[in-house]
Amino acid sequence: MTDARDPLLQRSKEGLPLYALEVPAKSSRSKQHGLRRFLVALALLCISIIVYRKHVVSYLTRQEGLPAARNPAYLIHAKHGAVASENKLCSDIGVETLKAGGNAVDAAVSTTLCIGVANMFSSGIGGGGFMTVRVPVNGSSEVFTVDFRETAPALSNKTMYAKDPLSAAFGGLAVGIPGELRGLEEAHKRWGSLPWNDLVQPSIQLARGWAVPAELARRIQMFAPMMLGKADWSSIFAPQGQLLKEGDIIRRLNLSRTLSVIASKGADGFYKGEIADSIVQKVKATGGILSHDDLKSYTVIVKPALRGTYRGRKIYTTHAPTSGPVLLHMLNLAEHLDDFVEKGRTNLNVHRIVEIMKFGFAARTRVCDPAFIQDYTSIKKIPTKEYADQIFTNLTDDRTHTPDYYQPIFDVPEDHGTSHTSIVDKNGMAVAITSTVNLVFGSQVMDPVTGVILNDEMDDFSTPGIPNSFGLWPSPYNYPEPGKRPLSSTAPTIIEDADGHFEIAIGGSGGSRIFPSIFQVLTNLDWGLDASAAVEYGRMHDQLYPPYVDVDSVYPEKALEGLRSRGHNITVLDIGRIAAVIQLVKKDGEDIYAASDSRKNGIAAGY
């Protein structure tokens, strides 16, 4: 008899987007068991099976006109540990770290450094981020967050971008104090097991040369003028005067040398000495204010994770200035809906998702760096059940409303970019880590001596005095100040079941779409989809301003008709565009399932 939980059967029932199931090679006994399952699934579902390298890959295509050009997606099944990142090379490096005896924190270090080399358009050591870490302790667990968000330099001030708002996004003045290496090092000192040098070596080797994959080739084409017109960039991305294409060899030799210093000296090798000298000089030469004292004074914040519950499960996520509190608020609102999980993707529940999202974005306008406000009450109440009780009375099933109904208090800038990795190891240690340089290729400032691409995280602050096109004024909570951390849409999250066992590590990239996408993927899991299907399913997005819902082109038309009937203004967008990207690892009994979002050509790995 086939297990009713078999993900292939569930996928058939749900009618999903295109994706593939990848099953790593096992022992001969495991292979036989896996083969029997596939033969039964083949007979029941009439799917076609092809051999992809050493793995079995099955494709299921929705009946609703899925674009043929959509990237393939992979569901990874593992027994010991798994890494879901946005780049297969980096997922593999993370798994090799686990196989070598490393734990989830070790794998987070090696994977994140790899992403900074290979997907430099998303993150790198010139940026920062947040992580949530689950540490098993005597049959239970402790969960912490590590805040290594970039901070504003000491010479920052509230009106520094008033005359030239674009300088918050491009050039040296956009650069915040990088935090990634301090964050990775702090996590490693507390919980890592392998030597630091061992974790940096794979990225040192990778930076010496690798084949350009499809996603990087796409980004190079998108930024062709910069790649061809700026010597710092052309030497790497157009070395012969021609843009690198998929399959060409790309080399970041100066970054490899920088990483070699970091391997031997740790984060101090970045924040002090010749590397720091070069970075500060480059930032100042491009109009910035970053100083040596800024680098030396940067600190990481480690604290117990922000905790909530949802339908009996334990939710651990990051504190403000991230959108972790907002994610908990949205889950708390959904918890009020008694039939939400049972009924599944009805037109009513699709409408409810959008309404919850809109209340979430209204709550987000109150979030900022709590160290820079006198009264923290407005942020502390957001993730509470009591606050959801108050807001839920305003959620209407028959119609949507104009943005003012949800009572946003200020405008907050739309943040961007980022990379996320989710990891679990054989002992149940788990990490959800989101790192970023903000916009694609950050500030577009690369230091040619060190090979470091610098962030433009200052763009996540608000600029005073200028209302947006809808008349909403910018948030004074989020103005730049020395040492301040800007608002972030990230929410790296770990979930345990009611008994405290690891269940899920999840997070994403994609700016303001991150926390709504996490919410929708978690909802998809509750509605019976497996890890890959939950990540791949079409998504909706409504952030109040502009006042419309944009929807992936693969979302069921019946659901869209239900939204329109309730007054939603719908804009359908191609699923192939660059949007939010989710990475997910899920434990189900003794099995681990990992999925990296095909929207960014990610592939997870496990063993």
RAHU-V216652 format. One record per residue. N is the residue number from 1. RES is the residue in one letter. PHI is phi in whole degrees, -180 to 180 (none if undefined). Layout:
BEGIN
n | res | phi
N | RES | PHI
N | RES | PHI
END
This chain:
BEGIN
n | res | phi
1 | M | none
2 | T | -86
3 | D | -60
4 | A | -65
5 | R | -87
6 | D | -53
7 | P | -62
8 | L | -65
9 | L | -64
10 | Q | -64
11 | R | -63
12 | S | -63
13 | K | -66
14 | E | -87
15 | G | 67
16 | L | -98
17 | P | -66
18 | L | -60
19 | Y | -163
20 | A | -128
21 | L | -106
22 | E | -113
23 | V | -118
24 | P | -63
25 | A | -62
26 | K | -124
27 | S | -66
28 | S | -62
29 | R | -66
30 | S | -65
31 | K | -61
32 | Q | -63
33 | H | -63
34 | G | -64
35 | L | -65
36 | R | -59
37 | R | -63
38 | F | -70
39 | L | -66
40 | V | -65
41 | A | -62
42 | L | -63
43 | A | -67
44 | L | -76
45 | L | -107
46 | C | 55
47 | I | -94
48 | S | -95
49 | I | -120
50 | I | -124
51 | V | -96
52 | Y | -115
53 | R | 54
54 | K | -100
55 | H | -116
56 | V | -92
57 | V | -125
58 | S | -121
59 | Y | -115
60 | L | -124
61 | T | -110
62 | R | -64
63 | Q | -85
64 | E | -110
65 | G | 78
66 | L | -64
67 | P | -59
68 | A | -65
69 | A | -84
70 | R | -63
71 | N | -64
72 | P | -70
73 | A | -125
74 | Y | -132
75 | L | -100
76 | I | -96
77 | H | -111
78 | A | -138
79 | K | -115
80 | H | -109
81 | G | -166
82 | A | -154
83 | V | -133
84 | A | -113
85 | S | -127
86 | E | -88
87 | N | -142
88 | K | -60
89 | L | -55
90 | C | -77
91 | S | -60
92 | D | -65
93 | I | -62
94 | G | -62
95 | V | -68
96 | E | -62
97 | T | -63
98 | L | -64
99 | K | -63
100 | A | -78
101 | G | 101
102 | G | -76
103 | N | -103
104 | A | -64
105 | V | -69
106 | D | -57
107 | A | -65
108 | A | -64
109 | V | -66
110 | S | -66
111 | T | -70
112 | T | -66
113 | L | -63
114 | C | -63
115 | I | -58
116 | G | -64
117 | V | -82
118 | A | -85
119 | N | -115
120 | M | -61
121 | F | -73
122 | S | -104
123 | S | -155
124 | G | 164
125 | I | -71
126 | G | -88
127 | G | -124
128 | G | -164
129 | G | 167
130 | F | -144
131 | M | -143
132 | T | -117
133 | V | -125
134 | R | -99
135 | V | -113
136 | P | -65
137 | V | -141
138 | N | 50
139 | G | 81
140 | S | -122
141 | S | -157
142 | E | -125
143 | V | -125
144 | F | -126
145 | T | -117
146 | V | -119
147 | D | -99
148 | F | -120
149 | R | -63
150 | E | -60
151 | T | -122
152 | A | -73
153 | P | -61
154 | A | -63
155 | L | -89
156 | S | -70
157 | N | -152
158 | K | -65
159 | T | -111
160 | M | -66
161 | Y | -114
162 | A | -62
163 | K | -81
164 | D | -142
165 | P | -57
166 | L | -67
167 | S | -71
168 | A | -78
169 | A | -112
170 | F | -131
171 | G | 97
172 | G | -63
173 | L | -69
174 | A | -82
175 | V | -82
176 | G | -91
177 | I | -69
178 | P | -64
179 | G | -125
180 | E | -58
181 | L | -66
182 | R | -62
183 | G | -67
184 | L | -62
185 | E | -65
186 | E | -63
187 | A | -63
188 | H | -65
189 | K | -63
190 | R | -80
191 | W | -132
192 | G | -72
193 | S | -128
194 | L | -85
195 | P | -61
196 | W | -53
197 | N | -56
198 | D | -63
199 | L | -81
200 | V | -88
201 | Q | -55
202 | P | -59
203 | S | -75
204 | I | -60
205 | Q | -67
206 | L | -61
207 | A | -64
208 | R | -77
209 | G | 154
210 | W | -154
211 | A | -80
212 | V | -65
213 | P | -83
214 | A | -61
215 | E | -67
216 | L | -66
217 | A | -59
218 | R | -64
219 | R | -69
220 | I | -61
221 | Q | -63
222 | M | -62
223 | F | -111
224 | A | -54
225 | P | -59
226 | M | -70
227 | M | -64
228 | L | -90
229 | G | -98
230 | K | -116
231 | A | -60
232 | D | -59
233 | W | -93
234 | S | -63
235 | S | -62
236 | I | -103
237 | F | -98
238 | A | -146
239 | P | -65
240 | Q | -110
241 | G | 82
242 | Q | -124
243 | L | -60
244 | L | -64
245 | K | -116
246 | E | -55
247 | G | 96
248 | D | -69
249 | I | -88
250 | I | -112
251 | R | -129
252 | R | -122
253 | L | -67
254 | N | -66
255 | L | -65
256 | S | -59
257 | R | -66
258 | T | -61
259 | L | -64
260 | S | -64
261 | V | -64
262 | I | -66
263 | A | -62
264 | S | -91
265 | K | -107
266 | G | 74
267 | A | -63
268 | D | -58
269 | G | -65
270 | F | -95
271 | Y | -85
272 | K | -137
273 | G | 83
274 | E | -66
275 | I | -64
276 | A | -62
277 | D | -58
278 | S | -68
279 | I | -65
280 | V | -61
281 | Q | -61
282 | K | -67
283 | V | -63
284 | K | -66
285 | A | -67
286 | T | -106
287 | G | 96
288 | G | -92
289 | I | -125
290 | L | -62
291 | S | -125
292 | H | -62
293 | D | -63
294 | D | -59
295 | L | -65
296 | K | -66
297 | S | -90
298 | Y | -63
299 | T | -129
300 | V | -96
301 | I | -111
302 | V | -117
303 | K | -155
304 | P | -56
305 | A | -63
306 | L | -69
307 | R | -116
308 | G | -145
309 | T | -134
310 | Y | -148
311 | R | 50
312 | G | 91
313 | R | -85
314 | K | -100
315 | I | -111
316 | Y | -121
317 | T | -147
318 | T | -89
319 | H | -81
320 | A | -58
321 | P | -90
322 | T | -79
323 | S | -98
324 | G | -56
325 | P | -59
326 | V | -71
327 | L | -60
328 | L | -63
329 | H | -61
330 | M | -66
331 | L | -65
332 | N | -63
333 | L | -65
334 | A | -64
335 | E | -64
336 | H | -71
337 | L | -90
338 | D | -59
339 | D | -102
340 | F | -61
341 | V | -75
342 | E | -63
343 | K | -79
344 | G | 76
345 | R | -82
346 | T | -83
347 | N | -58
348 | L | -65
349 | N | -69
350 | V | -64
351 | H | -60
352 | R | -63
353 | I | -58
354 | V | -65
355 | E | -64
356 | I | -62
357 | M | -60
358 | K | -66
359 | F | -67
360 | G | -62
361 | F | -68
362 | A | -64
363 | A | -65
364 | R | -62
365 | T | -68
366 | R | -99
367 | V | -90
368 | C | -162
369 | D | -70
370 | P | -64
371 | A | -72
372 | F | -116
373 | I | -130
374 | Q | -78
375 | D | -111
376 | Y | -85
377 | T | -59
378 | S | -64
379 | I | -84
380 | K | -62
381 | K | -78
382 | I | -56
383 | P | -84
384 | T | -84
385 | K | -65
386 | E | -63
387 | Y | -65
388 | A | -63
389 | D | -59
390 | Q | -68
391 | I | -72
392 | F | -60
393 | T | -63
394 | N | -94
395 | L | -81
396 | T | -108
397 | D | -86
398 | D | -95
399 | R | -162
400 | T | -101
401 | H | -141
402 | T | -71
403 | P | -55
404 | D | -63
405 | Y | -60
406 | Y | -88
407 | Q | 59
408 | P | -68
409 | I | -101
410 | F | -148
411 | D | -87
412 | V | -124
413 | P | -66
414 | E | -86
415 | D | -84
416 | H | -143
417 | G | 58
418 | T | 85
419 | S | -141
420 | H | -130
421 | T | -134
422 | S | -118
423 | I | -142
424 | V | -139
425 | D | -109
426 | K | -67
427 | N | -99
428 | G | 88
429 | M | -69
430 | A | -137
431 | V | -137
432 | A | -119
433 | I | -128
434 | T | -118
435 | S | -126
436 | T | -160
437 | V | -115
438 | N | 78
439 | L | -62
440 | V | -58
441 | F | 62
442 | G | 57
443 | S | -79
444 | Q | 64
445 | V | -110
446 | M | -116
447 | D | -82
448 | P | -69
449 | V | -75
450 | T | -97
451 | G | 78
452 | V | -85
453 | I | -92
454 | L | -98
455 | N | -68
456 | D | -125
457 | E | -67
458 | M | -64
459 | D | -69
460 | D | -83
461 | F | -83
462 | S | -90
463 | T | -109
464 | P | -71
465 | G | 90
466 | I | -125
467 | P | -70
468 | N | -77
469 | S | -67
470 | F | -105
471 | G | 85
472 | L | -86
473 | W | -83
474 | P | -68
475 | S | -76
476 | P | -69
477 | Y | -65
478 | N | -117
479 | Y | -74
480 | P | -68
481 | E | -145
482 | P | -54
483 | G | 79
484 | K | -83
485 | R | -106
486 | P | -73
487 | L | -55
488 | S | -135
489 | S | -88
490 | T | -70
491 | A | -160
492 | P | -60
493 | T | -133
494 | I | -124
495 | I | -123
496 | E | -114
497 | D | -77
498 | A | -61
499 | D | -91
500 | G | 88
501 | H | -87
502 | F | -58
503 | E | -127
504 | I | -146
505 | A | -121
506 | I | -149
507 | G | -179
508 | G | -162
509 | S | -128
510 | G | 123
511 | G | 60
512 | S | -65
513 | R | -84
514 | I | -63
515 | F | -68
516 | P | -64
517 | S | -70
518 | I | -59
519 | F | -59
520 | Q | -69
521 | V | -67
522 | L | -62
523 | T | -64
524 | N | -60
525 | L | -64
526 | D | -62
527 | W | -88
528 | G | 98
529 | L | -82
530 | D | -76
531 | A | -58
532 | S | -68
533 | A | -61
534 | A | -64
535 | V | -73
536 | E | -80
537 | Y | -58
538 | G | -58
539 | R | -127
540 | M | -119
541 | H | -151
542 | D | -141
543 | Q | -109
544 | L | 77
545 | Y | -124
546 | P | -69
547 | P | -82
548 | Y | -153
549 | V | -101
550 | D | -97
551 | V | -132
552 | D | -61
553 | S | -65
554 | V | -95
555 | Y | -70
556 | P | -57
557 | E | -63
558 | K | -59
559 | A | -67
560 | L | -67
561 | E | -62
562 | G | -65
563 | L | -67
564 | R | -61
565 | S | -66
566 | R | -101
567 | G | 95
568 | H | -76
569 | N | -91
570 | I | -101
571 | T | -125
572 | V | -91
573 | L | -121
574 | D | -61
575 | I | -62
576 | G | -80
577 | R | -71
578 | I | -82
579 | A | -139
580 | A | -64
581 | V | -130
582 | I | -112
583 | Q | -120
584 | L | -137
585 | V | -125
586 | K | -134
587 | K | -101
588 | D | -133
589 | G | 66
590 | E | -93
591 | D | -101
592 | I | -116
593 | Y | -121
594 | A | -130
595 | A | -144
596 | S | -110
597 | D | -67
598 | S | -71
599 | R | -59
600 | K | -124
601 | N | 61
602 | G | -78
603 | I | -139
604 | A | -81
605 | A | -148
606 | G | -160
607 | Y | -151
END
